Amino acid sequence: MKNEEKKLNIYKIMRVLHRDIGFLTIGLTLVYVLSGVLLIYRNTDFMKMEKTEEKQLAASLSGSEVAQQLRIRNFKVEREEGAVIYFKEGHYNGDTGMSVITRKVYIPPFDKLVNLHKVTGAHSLSVLSLIYGCMLFFLAFSSLFMFRFGSRKSKRGIVMIIISIVLTVVIVAFV
């Protein structure tokens, strides 16, 4: 009898934790969804504005040196007129060393939201991403305790887990 009470307590504890952590995770999920949707359309101007900045560089740099200094991906010189190098994002004056760059950036606060998906281990928001990942893992794991092991519903749950894993592997392998 005591052993069965312990099992019921584990199920009850997991249900309570699943519920409470689930509610906490909803807020994080909504924020991540919004930033993820913005990233889907990152090659458009959706929720973006132009930002022009001037940067003083050394004079008489080559195109590749300008790209390195400005940290521009896929840098390509479009044309050169005298000492001025023109590229997609702006231009660089080789006589003065002054560069003018115009970029499309997300409007505030969306610029901060998009950074959630670009976090690396050295970033201060990496802790938030780690906590969010752990919460999602716990929700997935604790869902196994919603029904007693061996019951019809838990067997159906295991089948659904297997289907989702196989489906994910197939999609990743062939797309």
C-alpha positions in Angstrom: 0.0 0.0 0.0 2.8 2.4 0.9 4.6 1.7 -2.3 1.5 2.5 -4.3 1.1 5.8 -2.3 4.7 6.7 -3.3 3.9 6.0 -6.9 0.8 8.2 -6.7 2.8 10.9 -5.0 5.4 10.9 -7.8 2.6 11.2 -10.4 1.0 14.0 -8.3 4.3 15.9 -7.9 5.1 15.6 -11.6 1.7 16.8 -12.5 2.0 19.9 -10.3 5.5 20.6 -11.5 4.4 20.1 -15.1 1.6 22.6 -14.6 3.6 25.3 -12.9 6.6 25.0 -15.1 4.3 24.9 -18.1 2.8 28.2 -17.2 6.2 29.8 -16.7 7.3 28.4 -20.1 4.3 29.9 -21.9 5.7 33.4 -21.5 9.1 32.5 -22.7 7.6 30.6 -25.6 5.6 33.5 -26.7 8.7 35.8 -26.8 10.7 33.1 -28.7 7.9 32.6 -31.2 7.7 36.3 -31.9 11.5 36.6 -32.5 11.5 33.4 -34.5 8.8 34.7 -36.8 10.8 37.9 -37.3 13.8 35.8 -38.3 11.8 33.9 -40.9 11.4 37.2 -42.7 14.9 38.5 -42.0 15.6 38.8 -45.8 12.7 41.4 -46.0 12.3 44.8 -44.6 9.6 43.7 -42.2 9.9 45.6 -38.9 13.2 47.1 -40.0 14.5 50.6 -40.3 17.6 52.1 -42.0 20.5 53.0 -39.7 23.4 55.0 -41.1 26.7 55.2 -39.3 30.0 56.8 -40.1 33.2 55.1 -39.1 36.7 56.4 -39.3 39.2 53.9 -40.7 42.8 54.1 -41.8 43.3 55.8 -45.1 44.2 54.0 -48.3 42.7 50.6 -47.5 41.9 48.0 -50.1 38.4 46.6 -50.6 39.2 43.4 -48.6 40.8 45.5 -45.8 37.6 47.7 -45.6 35.5 44.5 -45.5 37.6 43.2 -42.6 37.5 46.5 -40.7 33.8 47.0 -41.1 32.9 43.3 -40.5 30.6 43.1 -43.5 29.6 39.6 -44.7 29.6 38.9 -48.5 31.4 42.2 -49.1 31.7 43.1 -52.7 33.1 46.2 -54.3 30.5 47.5 -56.8 32.7 50.3 -58.2 35.6 52.5 -57.5 35.8 56.2 -58.4 39.1 57.7 -57.6 39.8 57.0 -53.9 36.2 56.2 -53.1 35.1 52.5 -52.9 31.4 51.8 -53.3 29.8 48.7 -51.9 26.2 47.6 -51.3 26.0 48.9 -47.7 27.7 52.3 -48.4 31.1 53.7 -49.4 34.6 54.3 -48.1 36.8 57.3 -48.9 40.4 56.2 -49.2 41.8 59.7 -48.9 40.1 60.5 -45.6 39.5 57.0 -44.3 35.8 57.8 -43.6 33.3 55.1 -44.3 29.5 55.5 -44.4 27.4 52.4 -43.9 23.6 52.1 -44.2 22.2 48.9 -42.7 18.7 47.6 -42.1 18.1 46.9 -38.4 15.1 45.8 -36.4 13.2 48.5 -34.7 13.3 48.5 -30.9 12.4 46.3 -29.0 12.4 43.7 -31.8 16.2 44.1 -32.2 16.6 42.7 -28.7 14.1 39.9 -29.3 15.8 38.7 -32.4 19.1 38.4 -30.4 17.4 35.7 -28.3 17.8 33.3 -31.3 21.4 34.4 -32.0 22.7 33.8 -28.5 26.1 32.0 -28.1 27.7 30.7 -24.9 29.6 33.9 -24.2 26.4 36.1 -24.4 24.8 37.2 -21.1 21.4 35.8 -22.4 22.8 32.3 -22.8 21.6 31.6 -19.2 18.0 32.4 -20.2 18.3 30.1 -23.2 19.7 27.3 -21.1 16.9 27.7 -18.5 14.3 27.7 -21.3 15.8 24.6 -22.9 15.8 22.8 -19.5 12.2 23.8 -18.9 11.2 22.5 -22.3 13.1 19.3 -21.6 11.3 18.9 -18.2 7.9 19.5 -19.8 8.6 16.8 -22.4 9.9 14.4 -19.7 7.2 15.1 -17.1 4.5 14.5 -19.7 5.3 10.8 -19.4 4.0 11.0 -15.8 0.6 12.3 -16.7 -0.7 8.7 -16.9 0.4 5.6 -15.1 3.0 3.5 -16.9 1.5 0.6 -18.8 -1.9 2.2 -19.2 -3.5 2.6 -22.6 -2.9 6.3 -22.6 0.7 6.0 -21.7 1.3 3.4 -24.4 -0.4 5.8 -26.9 2.0 8.6 -25.6 5.0 6.4 -26.2 3.8 5.7 -29.8 3.3 9.4 -30.4 6.9 10.1 -29.1 8.3 7.5 -31.5 6.3 8.9 -34.4 7.6 12.4 -33.7 11.2 11.3 -33.5 11.0 9.3 -36.7 9.2 12.2 -38.5 11.8 14.7 -37.3 14.7 12.5 -38.5 13.0 11.9 -41.9 12.4 15.7 -42.4 15.9 16.6 -41.4 17.4 13.9 -43.6 15.4 14.7 -46.7 14.8 18.4 -46.6 
